[in-house]
Amino acid sequence: MKKPLQLTVNGEPKQILVEPYSSLLDMLRDEFRLTGTKKGCDEGDCGACTIFLNGKSVTSCMVLAHSAHDSEVITIEGLGKSDGMHPVQQAFVDYGGLQCGFCIPGLIMSATAFLNEHPDPTEEEVRFGIGGNLCRCTGYNKVVEAVLAAARDMNSKR
Amino acid sequence: MVDFKVLEQNLPRIDARDKVTGRAVYASDVYLPGMLMCKLLPSTHAHARIISIDTSKAEVLQGVRSVITGQDFPDIRFGSGALKDRYIMARDEVFYIGEPVAAVAADDEITAQEAIDLIEIVYEELPAVIDPITALTADAPPVHSDVSDFEGYGFSVGNSNVCTLLDADRGDVDQAFNSADRVFEETYRSQGINQGFLEPMACVTNVEANGRLTVWASTQGPYQIRTQLAGVLDIPLSSIKVIPMELGGGFGAKLRLAFEAFPALLSFKTGRPVKLINSREEVFTLNGPRLPVTNYLKTGVNNDGTIVAREAYSIFDVGAYLGAGPNSGVGHGLGAYNIPNFRLRSFGVYTNKIYVGSYRASGVADMTFAVESHTDSIARQMGIDPWEFRMQNAIKEGDVSVSGARMPKNGLLETLQAIKDNFGLPKKSAEDRGVGIAVCEWRSGSGPSTASISVNEDGTVSLLTGSVDISGSDTSLAAIAAETLGLTLDEVIVAKRDTDLAPFTGPSGGSRIVYSQGTAVHRAAETVRERLYELAAERLGVQPDALSLAGGRIFIEDDPNQGLSFKQLGALSVNSRGGPIIGTSSLSNMPYDPVFSTQAAEVIVDRATGQVKVTRYMQAQDVGVAINPMSVEGQLEGGVVQGIGRALTEDMQLDAETGAVRTSSLSTYLMPLAVDLPEIENVLVKVPSSDGPFGARAVAEPPGFGPPAAIANAIFDAVGVRVRELPLSGERVLSALQGESSEIRWDLDILKKSEGM
C-alpha cells in the first residue's frame, strides 16, 4: 500500500504517496518523470542511475524511495544552473565524452561527485573515480579527458 | 589536402546538450496515458513440446488486462537471417531456455510479473543438443524436425542441424599444400559475447484511433521492424508507424524485430498503450547474443615467407534460430593477405540454445582472432618477424580479393607502417612484458540509402534521412551537407524521423551510415547547390558557371560584391519560378571499399596468476577522411575497448547440459571499466576512398576485431605461450604457463562428411 513520503528533488519540496517496495529510481522516473536518470540494470552494477542523495552519489536503483524521506535529491536535470550547464556537462560536450548517451547522466553525476571531493585529480584517479560506471560506446578515453578538463575549468574559477 | 570548412574539425555532436542534461528521450522514457506494462514468460526447457498452457489464474488477477500465447499470433514463420525458421512466440514447441511462451499486459510491472508467475505450462521434454560439434554428428537429435519446410532453406547436407553452408574457393588448394615448404594447422575458439548495450530493449506500442499501430522503438532499423512486424501480425506494412527513439547502444543487437510484437498484439487486444522494458537479466537471456565459434585454419607457406594456400573451416553455433547471418566467416578467412589458393567453409549449426544475434560485424572478430594469432604463430615458427611477414603477404591494390573483385586503393600498408613508426616495434623492454600486433580488415557498408534536403526560407536547410543516429552519425551527415553547401553545422537542421515521414533506408549498422547514407546526403546537397546556383544566376543575370559559393553566399566569381546570401536565396526560392528548393538522392549499392587497421598491444603477464594487464594500446586505421575527428576517435576507442573486453574478461557462459545462459548480470558478465584500461592511442591514416563522401571510409567495425589477437600475440611475446581460446583469462594463461597444451583438437572429418567430401 502506498505511503506518504516527503523529500526535496532538485530544490523543490515534494510530497507523494509511494509503494514501500518502490526504488528511488522508479519513483524519480515513473512519478516525477525525471527520466534523465536511467535504468540500465536495476542491480547496482552499471551506474546509469547515479544521483546525489544528501550530496553523496548513490545508485538510485539500490535505494528504497522511502529511505530518502526528508532527504535532498539532485538528479541530472537539477545539476546545471538554469542559465547554463554545469562545467562537467559542458566538458562532456566539448570533449566528445558521449556517444549513445544512455550512461552519460550517471557518469556525469559520478564525475561531479568525484570532483567535489578530488578537485585536482590525476588521470588514474579519474579512472577510479568513475570506476563504478559502465559505458559501452566510448572506451572511456574522451570521458576521462572531459573530467580532467572540467577539473581544470572548475579550478580556474575557484 | 582539401581545404575543408566543416569536415576534419572536431565538432561537438548536435545532440550533445540533450544527452548531458538528461533531456534526450529514449524508448523507456515514453509515458502515455493509460499505458500498461508488459512482461514475458520464458520457456524453462531447452527442447520440449507444449502440452498445455493454463492462463486462467493470471487472467483473473486484479490489474491484468490481457494474456497472450503463441496461439494468439497468426501461424506465420519469420526469420531474422536468411531462413524463416521461427515463430515470434512459441506455438507447439520450445527450442531453447528463454524462448517467449506467453506475455501479459497489466496496470503495472509488478502485477504483470505476478500474472506471469501464475501461468501454468505442461511440457513434454524432447531430446536437446547443446554442443554444435555434437549437433553435427549423424545420430544427433535434430533441433528442428521440419527444417526443409523453412522458407529460404535451399540445400541439404544430410544433417538438418546444418542450417547454412557458405563457401569460397580458388585455385588448386590440395596441390598448393603438397608443394608448399611448410604447412601449419591450428584451431581457435572464441566465446559467446553479449553486445552489452547500456539501454535494455524497450518499446511502447499504441493503436491509434484510425486503427494504425505506432511503435516507439529502441532500434537501429525502424523499417526492418516495420516489415517484420507486419509479417508476424499479418497486417499491412502501411498500417504501422515506427518512431525510432534515441538509441542507447545497439551494436547490431537492435537491427531487427525484437520484442515489439508482444506489446503490439496486447495493444490491439486492450486498445491501450503497452510498454515493454527488458530487465538486464532478460537482455542476457532473451535477446540474441553471439555464440561460440570454432575456427580451424591450415596454411601453406614457402620458405621465403610467401603464403600459398589457406584452408579454413568455421563452425558457427547459431542456437535455435538463425537470428543473424553467420557468413562473415567465409569472407575473412584469408585475413588481410593475398593468398592465391584457398578453400573456405563456414557451417551454421542449430543447437538448443538462445538464437544468435548480430554484434559489430558478426563473426569477423572471431575469425580475426584466429587468423591473426595463426599469422603470428606461423611467422614465429618460421623465424620471420611477424610485422615483416604481414608486410610481405599484405593484399595490395590490384590484387584479387576473396570475393574475386580487384582490390581498390587502400591504406593497409600505411597502417602497418604507422604502427611500426609510432608504437616502436619491437619494444620488449622488460621481463614478462610483450608486444603483439593484429591487422583488421572490413569494408565500408552498403545498401539502400536515401536523403532529402530542403532549403528553408531563412537560408538554413533541413535534412531528412531514415537513418537512426548511432554514435554521432546525424552530426556527420549534417557536416557532409554543410560542407557541400558552404554552410555552418548549425545551419543544417536534422529532422527527427519516423517511417511515415522519411523514405526507406537500410538499417544503421555494418558501418554504412557515413559511406552510403553520407553519399546520398552529399548528392542531395549537390542538387540543392545546383538549384541555388540556378536561382542566383537568374536573379544576378549571369550563367550559373560564373558563380561561386562561400560563407553562406553565392556570388559572381569575377565580382564578389554581386551576390546573394543563402538567407536571401531561401526567401526568394519560395515564390521563384522553380518553387521551393529541395534536393533528394537515392542509391542502392556502393562499390566495394576496403577498410584496414593495424593494432598493437603491450601487456604484462603475471606468471603467478596468469593475469594479463594491457599497458599500452595503439591502433592505426585508414579512415579515408575524418568527417568529424572527435567522433571518429570515439568510434575507434570504443571499438577497441569492446575488443579488449572480448580478449580478456567477457565470457557468456552457457550451461553444457541445458544451454541456459549462466552469466546473466553485469556482475557476472564482465565488461571493461575505466580502471581496467590504458589510454587508447589512435593514428588516423588517410588514404581517401574513391567512392565515399569526400573520401571518407567506414570506421566503426574494425577497431573491435584486433584486440584478442594483438593481446594473445603480446602474451606469446611476453611469456612464450599461445592461448587459442577466448577469453585469454588468467586461468587459461596460467594453465599454458604450467605446460598444459592449449591445442584444440577435434574431428574435422565430421564437417567434411557433412559437406559430402
Interface residues (C-beta under 8 A of the other chain):
Chain A: Y21 R29 D30 R33 L34 T35 G36 T37 K38 K39 G40 C41 D42 E43 D45 C46 A48 T75 I76 E77 L79 G80 M85 Q89 Q90 F92 V93 D94 Y95 G96 L98 Q99 C100 G101 F102 C103 I104 P105 I108 E123 V126 R127 F128 I130 G131 G132 N133 L134 C135 R136 C137 T138 G139 Y140 N141 K142 V143 V144
Chain B: N10 P12 R13 D15 A16 R17 D18 K19 V20 T21 G22 R23 A24 V25 Y26 S28 D29 Y31 I110 Q195 G196 F197 L198 E199 P200 E246 L247 G248 G249 G250 F251 I277 S279 R280 I470 S471 G472 M630 S631 E633 G634 Q635 E637 G638 G639 V640 V641 Q642 S665 L666 S667 M671 L673 A674 V675 L677 E679 I680
